Each structure stands twice: as structure tokens, then as C-alpha cells.
Amino acid sequence: MRNRIHKILLGYAALLMLVSACKPELEAPDVNANGLDFTHYVAVGNSITAGYADGALYYEGQQNSLAKLIAQQFQLAQSFDFRQPLIPQGSIGIGASLNAKYALYNAADCKGVYSLTPKPVAGIGDYLLFNFTDPTKLIYSTQGPFNNMGVPGVKSTTTLVHGYGNYTLGTGNYNPFYSRMASAPLTSSILDDAMAQTPSFFTLFLGNNDVLLYALSGGKKDAITPSAGSAGFGFDNSMQAIVTTLTSGGAEGVIATVPSITSIPHFTTIPWNGLVLDQPTIDFIVQKYLNAGVPAGSIPPFHVGVNAFVMADASQTYGFRQMVAGEYVLLSTPGDSIKCKGWGSAKALPDSCVLNATEVLAINNAVTAYNITIRNLATTHNLPLVDVNAFLQQAETGITYNGVTVNTKFASGGAFSLDGVHLTPLGNAALANEFLKAINAHYGSTIPLINVTKYHGVQFP
């Protein structure tokens, strides 16, 4: 019996050795730059390149910026430093309105109903970051030069402006995000500072703000950059000047298209027909219009159930009308004003809270024209193209990574942060992979893609 057991055990041992011998060895994927030189990688772009998220520029957002994530993959092929103009770790961040970064809080609305709501983590942001009377706040001398030349709020045109960081010009006449990182805030340009590093490789993702700043104001502030015009005034020649300059020293690179606003939750979260009414509320609203002197025949035809919001329209006799499909309510519209002050029903939504059909057409036409220019530049300069517009349109219905689906739905979709405009670390990782795919396909490199699922979307309490 013992001999039999001994033979069986020897048989198992032999079998295990055979299985072990036949087991394939798993090799790490090949990392090959195929002649690309990333050692002086420079990223030129706007807020997404910079790592702006949740309504502000802050440390964690920068550490998960689009440019930083791309650089990390490049560093698998070559060793180099990638410097960013970092906000101090632990800072509450600073936004364009001097606000702190947003986080989700369980808060009551005007009707006493509690829900998770984005709110700034403090009453005011870290405004000392913009205290330019203190030379220590100008961090170029201690941290620069910067490989990440992403600047929140920058356009194709302002990338070329000398003195774009000139804080002596007063509020609204300079960009404070550039001031704090510029080599010479009163005289330098973003493109100058990028070229001072003699880039060997670049990513270029510009054009969003040439139309987005207009859209975010409901078409009431700023202006859409025209396609025509000289460099510094028109989109086409500005982008031509930027690409020609970046490639002038032999640098390789990649260029990206401008996304449509219809892929951005800031414009799509509140539906144009999101007004839900019951009969008593309709009766109350109608009486409000009658009391204001609006004839019964000119009162919007409200009905029980889903209705279009009422928006301001100066072309109409009484200055308002109901919205139609293809028009947008901005996420920045105060929710309590809709719920408890009659905005969008008894009182028209202000112009600054909506994009009407004419404004949407102008925005869409501009994005189409910009992307034609960008495609032509990619062809002319033999650069790979990242179609960010198509990628975000695909993400509207969801893209799955290792069993995790990411989409553009506000907060819960994973791709967009709490401002509804800028990406989460998860969204940045997914977009970074699109850049890497384009680079690998064009240059024959094998830079590994990012494991997107290692990065988080909106963080819930």
C-alpha cells in the first residue's frame, strides 16, 4: 500500500513538473519609442492639458493632468523630467472666479430635499496663488521651465500674445494662471516659453476656449474666435503659426481636434424640456402671467407632465418664448431658482443661462471650421491626429475599459468632473490613451497604454 501511494505521489510530482515546463513565460510588452525623442517633451494646451478639474486648478488634478499621464507613459521608454507649475499640495485650489475646487456634499435644496450637490470646499479659493505683488508667487525661477505649458483659459490666439501674463494691466486684461508660471509675465508668451525648452516632442490640444468661453457665458460674454484673420486674431493663422514654430527645430508631435459642446455635460445635463408640471402649478403660473399683463393667447401652452422651459428672447413681443430641441440650458443655472423662484416657468430663464438656436449654430459652425483647419495642419506637417471630438461623441453612449464603462453623464459617468467641463483622472487617462494610440499608429512606436481603471472618476462621499 505504501509503495502504491509513493508511486502515485511520484506521478503527481512528474505531472506538476511537466505542466510547469510547458507553461508559457509571460513577457512584459515591448516598449519602443522607434526613434522618437521624448526627453524634451512639451505639452501646449489649455485647462485639460493643465489638469484643471472640479472648477479649479489644484494639486491632485495636476498630478492626473492629460499631459502628466502622457508623460508617464513616455517615461517608460525614456528617462526625463516632466515639470508642471504645481499648486502646493493640500491647497484648496483656485478657479477662474477665485473659487475653491468643488466637492460633493449632501445638501438641502430650497424645498428641504437633500441630495448630493457640488459645492466649493471653501468660501474662496487659494487667492494667494494670484498675489503677484509677492515675487515668490511667480514660480518659474524655483520650479521652471515647465514641460506642461497647459494654461487654463488660453485660446489659439492668446498662445501667441506677449505679456499674456502681465498682471499690471488689471483684472480681465491678463491671464493669472499664466502669470504664476511665465518666464517673464510682463513680456513672454506661452509659445515663447514652450520653445525656450527646444522641444523634441510636443502635444498640441488647443481651440476649445476659442468657442467654449463664449458658450459658457450663454453667448453673452467673450466672442467666438473667427477662422480668418492674422496670427493672434484668427484661428487658422494662429494655429498655423503655432504648429510651424513647434516643428521648426525638427520636433515630432501630435495635434488634437476640438470637441463639440454637445459632448460636454455642462450643456446637456439640464434638458431643454426638463420642466415637469402638475395642474395646480400650471394654474398658478398662468395667473402670474395674466397678472403681469400677458394676454392669455401669448402665455406658453403649458400642460401636465413634461414641458419646454421658458427662456428670454428679446425678439418676441413679451420678451420670452419656450425653448426648442437643439437649445441648451447651462449647468450653471441656479437649481433653486428653477425649483422655488419660477425660473423657466413663471419667469423666463435669463439669456446668460441658455444657448439659443442662433448661438448654437455659430458655435457648431466654428467647431467644424476649426477641426478642418486642424486636420489640414496634421496632413501638411505629417502629424498624427487625435480626434477628440469623435472620441467624446463615442463616450456619450459609453466606452468600456476592462469591464468598467465610462460615459459623459454628469458626475456618475466617470469622465467629467464636477464642473461639467473638465475631465476627471479617469477621463484624462482615457483621453491620454487616444493620444498614445495615434502616436503609436503614426510613428510605429509601442508606448504602452494606460490601465484606465486605476484612475477614479468623481469621488462620492
Secondary structure, DSSP 8 states (H G I E B T S, - for coil): -HHHHHHHHHHHHHHHHHHHHHS----------TT---TTEEEEESHHHHT-BTTBB-HHHHHT-HHHHHHHHHTTTS----------TT---B-TTS---EEEEEEE-TTS-EEEEEEESSSS--GGGG-TTSGGG-THHHH-S-SEEE-TT--TTGGG-TTTT-GGG-TTSS-HHHHTT-SSTTT--HHHHHHTT--SEEEEE--HHHHHHHHHTTTSSS----SSSSBTTBHHHHHHHHHHHHTTTS-EEEEE----GGGSHHHHSB-TT-EEE-HHHHHHHHHHHHHTT--GGGS----SEEE--EEE-TTSTTSEEE--TT-EE-TTS-HHHHHHS-BTTTB-B-GGGEE-HHHHHHHHHHHHHHHHHHHHHHHHTT--EE-HHHHHHHHTT-EEETTEEEB-STTTTBSB-TTSSSB-HHHHHHHHHHHHHHHHHHH--------GGGS--S---
